[in-house]
Amino acid sequence: MKILSLNTWGGRRYKPLMEYIKKQSRTIDVFCFQEVWRSMARRKIVDGCRTHLFDEIAALFGSRFVGCYSSRQEGIALSGPVGFDLSFGQGIFWRKSLSCDPIKDLFLFRSKDSLFDDLPILPSVNRSDLKAVARARRAQWKKELIRDLPALAQIVQINDPRSGKKLVIINVHAQWYPGDKRDTQARIKQSKKLIAALESIPGPKVICGDFNLEPDTKSIALIEQAGYRNLITEYCIADTRGPINKKLWHDTQHYADYCFVSKGLRVTGFTVPPLAVSDHLPMILECS
């Protein structure tokens, strides 16, 4: 099975991103995407991000792939609350010849839609009026609240009817703040929560995505100590952020994304191509 994981950066590099995904769909069996927006509204772009990105990718794949979407937070753009239908989350697509059993959405930090927990809507606001709710929330909004965006692990089991093999795939987008990607109590707790949840799920596993962590953190070590192979270190990958990240932010950090596999899973290839389709690099795993 061939798996590609990528933080899409909300589709800011839309054309090269879509061209790359289309090309990779010739050989990839499962796509795991982070930072994906979804909306039923007409507006296509907000804060530079594609509001319909999940459905645009689905349309690109046509009938060849099936997808599932998991929302982390409704009702916000990066700049704050919005007055239209908008969801921030992640998505998994699998080749139609395979089947998928969704297992659970595991929130590693806070819970779904909890970003507004600290922004109570005034009693006088009609909650069915999205624009009025957005105005009220925006008046209360503090930009530092975006630091508490919920973090999610999207867990599915992919079944290959041809071989009878099953593979549990965990698509992670972990807590992003603070930006230094060092350990915090919340990040250590994230890793422990992920490990504990996976202990009750049988079968070989692939954990991939944007962990927002440096390789030498305790948060990463906990996953390794739980028996998962860290392919970023095993394959001596020197960078997962790529040229866009360095150009825009002059960022000296080289890591955020990881791919872990359980013991006994045979890895036949792992690459992180240095492509400018996002401010993260794609990770491609071949395993059996």
C-alpha positions as CSV (number, residue, x, y, z in Angstrom):
1,M,0.0,0.0,0.0
2,K,1.2,3.5,-0.8
3,I,0.2,6.4,1.5
4,L,0.8,10.1,1.0
5,S,0.5,12.6,3.9
6,L,0.5,16.3,3.4
7,N,-0.5,19.5,5.3
8,T,-2.1,21.4,2.4
9,W,-1.6,24.9,3.9
10,G,-5.3,25.4,3.2
11,G,-4.7,25.2,-0.6
12,R,-2.8,28.5,-0.7
13,R,-0.6,27.1,-3.5
14,Y,-3.8,25.8,-5.2
15,K,-2.7,25.2,-8.8
16,P,0.6,23.4,-8.1
17,L,-1.0,21.5,-5.2
18,M,-3.8,20.2,-7.3
19,E,-1.5,19.3,-10.2
20,Y,0.7,17.4,-7.7
21,I,-2.2,15.5,-6.1
22,K,-3.6,14.6,-9.6
23,K,-0.2,13.2,-10.6
24,Q,0.2,11.3,-7.4
25,S,-3.3,9.8,-7.7
26,R,-1.9,7.5,-10.4
27,T,0.0,5.4,-7.8
28,I,-1.1,6.5,-4.3
29,D,-3.7,4.3,-2.5
30,V,-4.4,6.5,0.5
31,F,-4.1,10.3,0.9
32,C,-4.0,11.9,4.4
33,F,-4.5,15.7,4.3
34,Q,-4.2,18.2,7.1
35,E,-5.3,21.8,7.2
36,V,-8.3,21.3,5.0
37,W,-11.3,23.6,4.8
38,R,-14.9,22.7,3.9
39,S,-17.9,24.9,3.3
40,M,-21.4,24.9,1.8
41,A,-21.2,28.7,1.2
42,R,-20.4,30.3,-2.1
43,R,-17.3,32.1,-1.0
44,K,-14.3,30.3,-2.3
45,I,-11.4,32.0,-0.5
46,V,-10.9,33.5,2.9
47,D,-7.6,34.5,4.5
48,G,-5.9,33.1,1.4
49,C,-7.4,29.6,2.0
50,R,-9.7,27.6,-0.2
51,T,-13.0,27.2,1.6
52,H,-14.0,24.2,-0.6
53,L,-10.7,22.4,-0.7
54,F,-12.0,19.0,0.5
55,D,-14.7,19.0,-2.2
56,E,-12.3,20.4,-4.8
57,I,-9.9,17.5,-4.2
58,A,-12.9,15.1,-4.2
59,A,-13.9,16.5,-7.6
60,L,-10.3,16.1,-8.9
61,F,-10.3,12.4,-8.0
62,G,-13.8,11.8,-9.5
63,S,-15.0,8.3,-9.0
64,R,-11.5,6.8,-8.5
65,F,-11.3,7.7,-4.7
66,V,-13.7,7.9,-1.8
67,G,-13.1,10.4,1.1
68,C,-14.1,11.2,4.6
69,Y,-13.8,14.6,6.4
70,S,-13.4,15.3,10.1
71,S,-14.0,18.8,11.4
72,R,-11.9,20.3,14.2
73,Q,-13.6,23.7,14.4
74,E,-16.6,25.3,12.8
75,G,-17.3,28.9,12.2
76,I,-13.8,30.4,12.0
77,A,-11.2,31.6,9.5
78,L,-7.6,32.2,10.6
79,S,-8.4,35.8,11.2
80,G,-11.4,35.1,13.4
81,P,-15.1,34.1,13.4
82,V,-17.1,34.2,10.1
83,G,-20.7,34.6,9.4
84,F,-21.1,31.7,7.0
85,D,-20.7,27.9,7.0
86,L,-17.0,27.1,7.3
87,S,-15.2,24.1,8.8
88,F,-11.5,23.6,9.5
89,G,-10.3,20.0,9.7
90,Q,-8.6,17.2,7.8
91,G,-9.5,14.5,5.3
92,I,-8.6,11.0,4.2
93,F,-9.1,9.7,0.6
94,W,-8.7,6.0,-0.4
95,R,-8.8,4.3,-3.7
96,K,-12.2,3.0,-4.6
97,S,-10.9,-0.6,-5.0
98,L,-10.2,-0.5,-1.2
99,S,-12.8,-0.1,1.6
100,C,-12.6,2.0,4.8
101,D,-14.0,1.6,8.2
102,P,-13.9,4.9,10.2
103,I,-12.9,4.1,13.8
104,K,-13.1,7.4,15.6
105,D,-12.1,11.0,15.7
106,L,-9.7,11.3,18.6
107,F,-9.3,14.9,19.9
108,L,-5.8,15.2,21.3
109,F,-6.2,18.7,22.6
110,R,-9.5,20.2,23.7
111,S,-12.6,19.1,21.8
112,K,-14.6,19.8,18.7
113,D,-15.6,23.4,18.3
114,S,-14.1,24.3,21.7
115,L,-12.4,27.4,20.4
116,F,-15.6,29.3,21.2
117,D,-15.8,28.0,24.8
118,D,-14.2,31.2,26.0
119,L,-16.5,33.4,23.8
120,P,-20.0,33.1,25.2
121,I,-22.6,34.6,22.8
122,L,-24.7,37.3,24.4
123,P,-28.2,36.1,25.3
124,S,-29.7,38.8,22.9
125,V,-28.0,37.3,19.9
126,N,-30.1,35.0,17.6
127,R,-28.0,31.8,17.4
128,S,-29.6,30.8,14.1
129,D,-28.3,34.0,12.5
130,L,-24.7,33.1,11.6
131,K,-23.7,36.6,10.6
132,A,-25.0,38.0,13.9
133,V,-23.2,35.3,15.9
134,A,-20.0,36.0,14.0
135,R,-20.3,39.8,14.7
136,A,-20.8,39.1,18.4
137,R,-17.9,36.6,18.5
138,R,-15.6,38.9,16.5
139,A,-16.2,41.7,19.0
140,Q,-15.1,39.3,21.8
141,W,-12.3,37.7,19.8
142,K,-8.7,37.9,20.9
143,K,-6.2,36.7,18.3
144,E,-4.3,34.6,20.9
145,L,-7.4,32.4,21.2
146,I,-6.5,30.8,17.9
147,R,-3.6,29.2,19.9
148,D,-6.2,26.9,21.5
149,L,-7.4,25.4,18.2
150,P,-8.5,21.8,18.9
151,A,-6.1,19.1,17.8
152,L,-7.3,15.9,16.1
153,A,-6.3,12.4,15.1
154,Q,-8.5,11.0,12.4
155,I,-8.5,7.2,12.7
156,V,-9.7,4.7,10.0
157,Q,-9.1,1.1,9.0
158,I,-8.3,0.6,5.3
159,N,-9.2,-2.9,4.0
160,D,-7.7,-4.4,0.8
161,P,-10.2,-7.0,-0.5
162,R,-7.6,-8.4,-2.9
163,S,-5.1,-9.4,-0.2
164,G,-7.4,-9.5,2.8
165,K,-5.0,-7.2,4.6
166,K,-6.1,-4.4,7.0
167,L,-4.2,-1.3,8.0
168,V,-5.1,1.2,10.6
169,I,-4.2,4.8,9.5
170,I,-4.0,7.7,11.9
171,N,-4.1,11.1,10.3
172,V,-2.8,13.6,12.9
173,H,-2.8,17.4,13.1
174,A,-1.5,18.2,16.5
175,Q,-1.4,21.4,18.6
176,W,0.5,24.1,16.8
177,Y,1.2,26.6,19.6
178,P,3.8,27.5,20.7
179,G,5.6,27.8,17.4
180,D,9.0,26.7,18.7
181,K,7.7,23.1,18.5
182,R,9.2,22.2,21.9
183,D,7.6,20.2,24.6
184,T,4.7,21.5,26.7
185,Q,2.6,19.7,29.2
186,A,-0.3,19.8,26.7
187,R,1.9,18.3,23.9
188,I,3.2,15.5,26.2
189,K,-0.4,14.8,27.2
190,Q,-1.3,14.6,23.4
191,S,1.3,11.9,22.8
192,K,0.2,9.9,25.9
193,K,-3.5,10.2,24.8
194,L,-2.7,9.0,21.3
195,I,-0.6,6.0,22.5
196,A,-3.3,5.0,25.0
197,A,-6.1,5.1,22.4
198,L,-4.1,3.0,19.9
199,E,-3.4,0.3,22.4
200,S,-7.1,-0.8,22.2
201,I,-7.1,-0.9,18.4
202,P,-5.8,-4.1,16.9
203,G,-3.8,-4.5,13.7
204,P,-0.8,-2.8,12.0
205,K,-0.7,0.9,12.2
206,V,0.6,4.0,10.3
207,I,0.6,7.3,12.2
208,C,1.3,10.3,9.9
209,G,0.7,14.0,9.8
210,D,1.7,17.4,11.2
211,F,2.8,17.0,14.8
212,N,4.4,20.4,15.2
213,L,7.3,19.0,17.1
214,E,11.0,18.9,16.9
215,P,12.6,15.4,16.7
216,D,14.4,15.6,20.1
217,T,11.3,16.3,22.2
218,K,9.9,14.0,24.8
219,S,6.5,14.1,23.0
220,I,8.1,12.3,20.0
221,A,10.2,10.0,22.2
222,L,7.0,8.7,23.9
223,I,5.7,7.5,20.6
224,E,9.0,5.8,19.8
225,Q,9.1,4.2,23.2
226,A,5.6,2.8,22.6
227,G,7.1,0.7,19.9
228,Y,6.6,2.8,16.8
229,R,9.4,3.3,14.2
230,N,10.0,6.9,13.5
231,L,10.7,7.0,9.7
232,I,11.8,10.6,9.7
233,T,14.8,9.7,11.8
234,E,15.3,6.2,10.5
235,Y,15.5,7.5,6.9
236,C,17.6,10.5,7.9
237,I,15.1,13.1,6.6
238,A,16.7,16.5,7.0
239,D,13.6,18.7,6.4
240,T,9.8,18.4,6.3
241,R,9.0,22.0,5.9
242,G,10.4,22.9,2.5
243,P,11.3,26.0,0.5
244,I,8.1,28.0,0.9
245,N,8.4,27.9,4.7
246,K,11.9,29.2,4.6
247,K,11.2,31.9,2.0
248,L,8.0,33.3,3.7
249,W,9.0,33.0,7.4
250,H,12.8,32.8,7.2
251,D,12.2,29.8,9.5
252,T,15.2,27.9,10.7
253,Q,13.0,25.0,11.9
254,H,13.2,22.0,9.7
255,Y,10.6,19.6,11.3
256,A,6.9,19.4,12.0
257,D,5.7,16.3,10.1
258,Y,6.3,12.6,11.0
259,C,5.4,9.1,9.9
260,F,5.5,6.3,12.5
261,V,4.8,2.6,11.8
262,S,4.1,-0.2,14.1
263,K,6.5,-3.1,14.6
264,G,6.0,-5.9,12.0
265,L,4.8,-3.6,9.3
266,R,7.1,-4.0,6.3
267,V,8.3,-0.7,4.9
268,T,9.5,-0.8,1.3
269,G,10.0,2.9,0.7
270,F,9.8,6.3,2.4
271,T,10.5,9.7,0.8
272,V,9.9,13.4,1.5
273,P,10.2,15.1,-1.8
274,P,11.3,18.9,-1.6
275,L,8.3,20.3,-3.5
276,A,6.8,23.8,-3.3
277,V,3.2,22.8,-3.1
278,S,2.6,23.9,0.5
279,D,4.6,25.2,3.5
280,H,5.0,21.6,4.4
281,L,6.5,18.7,2.4
282,P,4.6,15.6,1.4
283,M,5.6,12.3,2.9
284,I,5.2,9.1,0.9
285,L,5.2,5.7,2.5
286,E,5.2,2.3,0.8
287,C,4.4,-0.6,3.1
288,S,3.0,-4.1,3.1
